[in-house]
Amino acid sequence: MSRAIIVDQCVVSNAGLCFLVSDALGFPDVTGFVGNTKRVIDSIDIHKPFLLVINIATVGVKSFDILEMTKVLSPKTRVLIFDPNFNGTLLRRFLQLGVDGYCTGKMHRQELKKAFRSVVQGKKYVCKIAASYLMSQPWAQDEKPLHEHFSARELQIFLMLGAGKSSSEIADALHLSRQAVSTYKNRIYQKVNIKSAVEIAEYIREYRLYTLAIE
């Protein structure tokens, strides 16, 4: 039984996170995944781990799907997001989706270990960079950037469109119908007043949303 699961598509950083979690929590049974999303979700369903750590820089937009299914299949699992390239928009989005912790690659080893312990103990944890950002950005609802009004699925599709994915590719990757993707696409264009994938790519660069990898 895996008491902690690390989802990170980079073999080197996956091994590093596995070691840190095991060292911090004394868990001998930490499983690192570099495979596809289905294998990850199946493992979560089987093991019901205490802790799930997702490196969003390598797992990409599938992070949303993994998080959603974890809430359904293993609601007691504590989830920590590891984001080597801090991005405020993604921080707020993952907090809205109910993650228990958020860390960046700029944290020292001891701070990371403290974060793992806090989350497993049932506490919420955000690193100092994230906390400072949240305190400095008390946006009112009508002051938020347009993409802040996306649902998780809309943000996911928005990023995939900006990466040059076609509607068919998005439908296949997210197991949606092409009609559903078309509906999401039209809704996205209306919300951000954009009419092409090129404009989406420019928008993503402007707001530094490219830090979330696309599979």
N, C-alpha and C positions, 0 to 999 in steps of 0.2 A: 504493500500500500504506500503510495506517495503522499507524504504529508505536505509537500510543497511542489508546485509545478512552475517551471520557468519557460516562458514562450519567447524565444529569441532566435531569429533565423541566421544569426552569425554564430558559428561554432565557437569562436574564441570568446566573445562577450557572454555567450550562453554559459560556458564553463566557468567564467569568472563570477557571474551572478549566482550560479549554483553553489560555488564554494562559499561566497559571502553569506548566503542564506543559511547554509548548513552550519557555518561557523558561528553565526549570530544566534541561531535558534537551537542548535544542538540536534538538528534533524539529520539522521543518517540517510534518510530516504527522500532525496530531492531529485526530481526528474526534470531534465532539460529537453525541450522540444525544438527541433529545427524543421520539422515536417509540415505537412499541410494542415489547414484549419480543421478538417474533419477528424484527423487523428488527435489533435489537441482537445477538441470538444468531447470525443469519445473517452479520452483519458480522464477528463474532469468528471464526466458522468460516472465512470467506474470507481475512481479513487476518492471523490468528494474531498479534495485537499483542504487543509487549513488555510493555505496561502497560495495565491496565484499572482505571479509577477509577469507583466507583459511589457516587452521592449517595443514601444510603438514605432521607433525609428526603423526597425527591421521587419516587423510583422505587418505594418501598413494599415490600410483602411479595414482590414479584416479584424483589427482590434475591437471594433464596434460589435461585430458578430460574436466574437469570443466572449466579450463582456455580457452581451444580451443573453446568450445561452447559459453562461455560468449562473446568472441570476435565476434562471428557470430550473436548471439541473442540480445546482448545488448552492442554494441560497445562503448557506452559512459560510461559504468560502470567502475569505477576506482577499480583496483585490488591490494590488499596488501597481501603478503605472510607472514605468521607467522611461523617461524621455531624455536622451542624451543632448538633444537640441531643443532647449526650452522654447515653448510657444504658448503665449497667454491664451489664445483662442482655444487651443486643444486642452489646456489645463482646465478652463472653465467648463468646457463641454464634458470632459470625463468626470469632473466633480458633480455636474448635473446628472450624469448617468449613474451616480452612486458609488464610485470607487472609494476605497478606504485610505489610499495613500498615493502621493505623487512625488517622485524624486527625479533629479536630473543628473547628468554625467559630471557636473561640476562639484558634486558633493564628495567630501572626504569619506574614506572607508568607514570610520567610526560613526559618522552621521548616517550612512546607509544602513549600518547594522542596527542603529537606534530606530530607524524608520521601520525596518522589518519587525523588530520586537514590538514596537508600539502598535502596528497594524494587527499583528497576531493577538495582542492583548485586548483587542476590541476598541482601540482608540483610532481617531482620525489623525493622519499625518501629512503635512505638506512641507516641503523643504523651505529654507529661508528665502530663496529667490522667488519661489511661487507665492509665499505669504506676502512678501513685499509688493509683488505685482498686484495681488488681489486687493491689498489695502490702498494702492495708488490708482486703481481703476474702478471707482464706485459709479459706473455708468448707470444712468437712468435708462428705462426701457427704450425710449425714443432716441437715445444718444449712442446706442450700440452700433457697431459696423453692421452692414446688411447681412453678412453671413452668420451673425450671432443669432439670427431668427430662424436658421435652418433646424430641422429635426436631425437626429443622428443619421438617418438614412439619406436625407438630402445632402448633408455635408459629405457623406461617404461618396455619393454619386458625383457631386460637384468636384471633388478632388480627382476622381477617376476621369471625368470629362477633361479637366485641366491637364491631365497627364497624357491626353490624346487617345483615350480608350473610346471605341465606338459603342453605340447603344447595344449592339449585339454582344460585344465582349463584356460589357457591364452586366447585361442580363444573365449571361452564362456564369460569370464569376460570382454573382450574388444570388443565383437561383431565382431570378425574377422573370416574369414574362416581358417580352419586348414592349408590349403595350404599357406595362407598369413603369418601365424605365422611361418611356416617352412622356408619360404623365408627370413623373418626377422632374424630368428635364424641363418641361414647359413651366412647371411651378418654380423651379430654380431660376430660370431666365426672368420670370416675372418679379421674383423677390429681389434680385440684384440688378435688374434692368440691364441685362446682358443678352446678346443675340448670337454669340458664337463661342466655340471652344477656344479660339484664339484669345478672345476677351477674358474668358475664364482664366486662362493661363497667366495673363497679365495681372489679373486681380489676385491670383494666388501668390505671385511674386511680390506684389505690393504689400500684402499682409503676411508674408513669410509663412504661408500655409504649406509650402513644399516640404517642410520638415517631417510630415507624415508620409512615409514611403507608400508607393503603390505597387502592388504585386503584379 
